[in-house]
């Protein structure tokens, strides 16, 4: 069978991604909370959040997904793959499809309205394995979200190309 891990693919893997800074707003938190069915007042009301020990409205636990999508997916359609993922995440290989693989999540604290979040992204692993239908390319990305130099959330996400 063929290989997907070519010299061009290895060269592609040596890229670095720019850091994006996102300011968390009360409106972003409220929209995310509504969209995910959250009802706790700490996501909507500053006084309730402060009574719970936060300085302002606090984001629901999976809010990092909004932070990942905002700088990486909200762009012209010409810069996205058919599944909506950024074209910059697909190496120069002929693929028939892509699927999500494993996700590892480390949540250390919460995002609060007013946080300036530095969104980091890097490719940490590129591995080829042989599947039933041919070669599979495993791309593992690390997304890290820092506030004032402290990591709030770290996510490792594997994408599988075939």
Sine and cosine of phi, psi and omega as CSV:
sin_phi,cos_phi,sin_psi,cos_psi,sin_omega,cos_omega
0.00,0.00,0.26,-0.97,-0.02,-1.00
-0.98,0.22,-0.03,-1.00,0.03,-1.00
-0.79,-0.61,0.55,-0.84,0.09,-1.00
-0.98,-0.19,-0.31,0.95,-0.05,-1.00
-1.00,-0.01,0.99,0.14,-0.04,-1.00
-0.99,-0.13,0.09,-1.00,0.07,-1.00
-0.86,0.50,-0.65,0.76,0.01,-1.00
-0.89,0.45,-0.61,0.79,0.02,-1.00
-0.93,0.37,-0.68,0.74,0.03,-1.00
-0.88,0.47,-0.65,0.76,0.02,-1.00
-0.90,0.43,-0.64,0.77,0.03,-1.00
-0.86,0.51,-0.59,0.81,-0.08,-1.00
-0.93,0.36,-0.23,0.97,-0.03,-1.00
-1.00,0.09,0.15,0.99,-0.02,-1.00
-0.98,0.18,0.41,-0.91,0.14,-0.99
-0.91,-0.42,0.49,-0.87,0.00,-1.00
-0.97,-0.23,0.58,-0.81,0.03,-1.00
-0.94,0.35,0.49,-0.87,0.08,-1.00
-0.99,0.13,0.74,-0.67,0.04,-1.00
-0.95,-0.31,0.69,-0.72,0.07,-1.00
-0.97,-0.25,0.77,-0.64,-0.01,-1.00
-0.81,-0.58,0.74,-0.67,0.10,-1.00
-1.00,-0.06,0.84,-0.54,0.01,-1.00
-0.98,0.21,0.80,-0.60,0.00,-1.00
-0.93,-0.37,0.35,-0.94,0.08,-1.00
-0.86,0.52,-0.66,0.75,0.00,-1.00
-0.88,0.47,-0.67,0.75,0.04,-1.00
-0.88,0.48,-0.71,0.70,-0.01,-1.00
-0.89,0.45,-0.71,0.71,0.00,-1.00
-0.88,0.47,-0.72,0.69,0.00,-1.00
-0.87,0.49,-0.69,0.73,0.00,-1.00
-0.91,0.42,-0.67,0.74,0.01,-1.00
-0.88,0.47,-0.72,0.70,0.05,-1.00
-0.87,0.49,-0.71,0.71,-0.06,-1.00
-0.90,0.44,-0.49,0.87,-0.04,-1.00
-0.98,-0.20,0.10,0.99,0.08,-1.00
0.98,0.19,0.28,0.96,0.03,-1.00
-0.95,0.33,0.62,-0.78,0.01,-1.00
-0.80,-0.59,-0.11,0.99,-0.02,-1.00
-0.88,0.48,0.77,-0.63,-0.02,-1.00
-0.85,0.52,-0.37,0.93,-0.01,-1.00
-0.89,0.46,-0.32,0.95,0.02,-1.00
-1.00,0.04,-0.14,0.99,-0.09,-1.00
-0.80,-0.60,-0.45,0.89,-0.17,-0.99
-0.82,-0.58,0.85,-0.53,-0.04,-1.00
-0.86,0.50,-0.67,0.74,-0.02,-1.00
-0.89,0.46,-0.66,0.75,0.03,-1.00
-0.91,0.42,-0.66,0.75,0.02,-1.00
-0.91,0.42,-0.67,0.74,0.01,-1.00
-0.92,0.40,-0.60,0.80,0.05,-1.00
-0.90,0.44,-0.45,0.89,0.02,-1.00
-1.00,0.01,0.04,1.00,0.07,-1.00
0.98,-0.18,0.11,0.99,0.03,-1.00
-0.99,-0.16,0.42,-0.91,0.00,-1.00
-0.98,0.18,-0.31,0.95,0.00,-1.00
-0.33,-0.94,-0.12,-0.99,0.01,-1.00
-0.81,0.58,0.72,-0.70,-0.08,-1.00
-0.96,-0.28,0.63,-0.78,-0.01,-1.00
-0.98,0.20,0.53,-0.85,0.11,-0.99
-0.88,0.47,0.34,-0.94,-0.11,-0.99
-0.83,0.56,-0.59,0.81,-0.06,-1.00
-1.00,-0.02,0.27,0.96,-0.03,-1.00
-0.85,0.53,-0.42,0.91,0.02,-1.00
-0.82,0.57,-0.48,0.88,0.01,-1.00
-0.88,0.48,-0.66,0.75,0.08,-1.00
-0.86,0.51,-0.68,0.73,-0.01,-1.00
-0.92,0.40,-0.56,0.83,0.03,-1.00
-0.95,0.33,-0.66,0.75,-0.05,-1.00
-0.95,0.32,-0.66,0.76,-0.11,-0.99
-0.80,0.60,-0.86,0.51,-0.04,-1.00
-0.98,0.17,-0.36,0.93,-0.13,-0.99
-0.99,-0.16,-0.45,0.89,-0.09,-1.00
-0.91,-0.42,-0.35,0.94,0.01,-1.00
-1.00,0.08,1.00,0.08,-0.06,-1.00
-0.44,-0.90,0.14,-0.99,-0.01,-1.00
-0.84,0.54,0.59,-0.81,-0.01,-1.00
-0.82,0.57,-0.50,0.87,0.00,-1.00
-0.90,0.43,-0.29,0.96,0.01,-1.00
-0.98,-0.19,0.16,0.99,-0.03,-1.00
-0.87,-0.49,0.48,-0.88,0.10,-0.99
-0.98,0.19,0.21,-0.98,0.01,-1.00
-0.82,0.57,-0.49,0.87,0.01,-1.00
-1.00,0.08,0.03,1.00,0.05,-1.00
1.00,-0.05,-0.04,1.00,0.03,-1.00
-0.99,0.12,0.43,-0.90,-0.04,-1.00
-0.90,0.44,0.70,-0.72,0.02,-1.00
-0.87,0.50,-0.48,0.88,-0.01,-1.00
-0.91,0.42,-0.21,0.98,0.02,-1.00
-1.00,-0.01,-0.05,1.00,-0.03,-1.00
-0.95,-0.30,0.88,-0.48,-0.01,-1.00
-0.94,0.33,0.21,-0.98,0.00,-1.00
-0.97,0.26,0.97,0.24,0.04,-1.00
-0.69,-0.72,0.44,-0.90,0.09,-1.00
-0.99,0.11,0.91,-0.42,-0.01,-1.00
-0.84,-0.54,0.44,-0.90,0.06,-1.00
-0.99,-0.16,-0.40,0.92,-0.04,-1.00
-0.17,-0.98,0.21,-0.98,0.04,-1.00
-0.68,-0.73,0.51,-0.86,0.05,-1.00
-0.55,-0.83,0.37,-0.93,0.04,-1.00
-0.97,0.22,0.59,-0.81,0.08,-1.00
-0.93,-0.38,-0.61,-0.79,-0.05,-1.00
-0.95,0.32,0.56,-0.83,0.14,-0.99
-0.81,-0.58,0.76,-0.66,0.06,-1.00
-0.88,-0.47,0.76,-0.65,-0.12,-0.99
-0.79,-0.61,0.72,-0.69,0.07,-1.00
-0.81,-0.59,0.97,-0.22,-0.01,-1.00
-0.98,-0.20,0.88,-0.47,-0.06,-1.00
-0.98,-0.20,-0.48,0.88,0.05,-1.00
-0.33,-0.94,-0.22,-0.97,-0.07,-1.00
-0.92,-0.38,0.43,-0.90,0.14,-0.99
-1.00,0.05,0.60,-0.80,-0.04,-1.00
-0.79,-0.61,0.54,-0.84,0.04,-1.00
-0.79,0.62,0.72,-0.70,-0.03,-1.00
0.99,-0.14,-0.26,0.97,0.03,-1.00
-0.88,0.48,0.67,-0.74,0.17,-0.99
-0.99,-0.15,0.94,-0.34,-0.12,-0.99
-0.97,-0.25,0.82,-0.57,0.12,-0.99
-1.00,-0.01,0.89,-0.46,-0.06,-1.00
-0.99,-0.15,0.93,-0.36,-0.02,-1.00
-0.98,-0.21,0.55,-0.83,0.03,-1.00
-0.58,-0.82,0.73,-0.68,0.08,-1.00
-0.48,-0.88,0.45,-0.89,0.09,-1.00
-1.00,0.04,0.87,-0.50,-0.06,-1.00
-0.97,-0.24,-0.29,0.96,0.00,-1.00
-0.39,-0.92,0.59,-0.80,0.03,-1.00
-0.66,-0.75,0.93,-0.36,-0.11,-0.99
-0.72,-0.70,0.62,-0.79,0.09,-1.00
-0.94,-0.34,0.65,-0.76,0.08,-1.00
-0.70,-0.71,0.42,-0.91,0.02,-1.00
-1.00,-0.03,0.82,-0.58,0.04,-1.00
-0.96,-0.28,0.02,-1.00,0.01,-1.00
-0.88,0.48,-0.56,0.83,-0.05,-1.00
-0.98,-0.21,0.17,0.99,0.01,-1.00
0.79,-0.62,-0.26,-0.97,-0.07,-1.00
-0.95,0.33,0.55,-0.84,0.07,-1.00
-0.84,-0.54,0.68,-0.73,0.04,-1.00
-0.94,-0.35,0.85,-0.52,-0.01,-1.00
-0.98,-0.20,0.87,-0.49,0.02,-1.00
-0.93,-0.37,0.89,-0.46,0.02,-1.00
-0.95,-0.31,0.88,-0.48,0.02,-1.00
-0.97,-0.25,0.56,-0.83,0.15,-0.99
-0.92,-0.39,0.79,-0.61,0.10,-0.99
-0.92,-0.38,0.80,-0.60,0.01,-1.00
-0.80,-0.59,0.69,-0.72,-0.06,-1.00
-0.85,-0.52,0.93,-0.36,-0.08,-1.00
-0.93,-0.38,0.62,-0.78,0.12,-0.99
-0.83,-0.55,0.84,-0.54,-0.01,-1.00
0.79,0.61,0.65,0.76,0.06,-1.00
0.99,0.15,-0.03,1.00,0.01,-1.00
-0.96,-0.29,0.73,-0.68,0.02,-1.00
-0.96,0.28,0.82,-0.57,0.04,-1.00
-1.00,-0.07,-0.70,0.72,0.01,-1.00
-0.63,-0.77,0.65,-0.76,0.15,-0.99
-0.79,-0.61,0.78,-0.63,0.01,-1.00
-0.81,-0.59,0.73,-0.68,0.18,-0.98
-0.94,-0.34,0.81,-0.59,-0.08,-1.00
-0.78,-0.62,0.79,-0.62,0.02,-1.00
-0.96,-0.26,0.76,-0.65,0.07,-1.00
-0.93,-0.38,0.70,-0.71,-0.06,-1.00
-0.92,-0.40,0.82,-0.57,0.05,-1.00
-0.95,-0.32,0.59,-0.81,0.07,-1.00
-0.64,-0.77,0.00,0.00,0.00,0.00
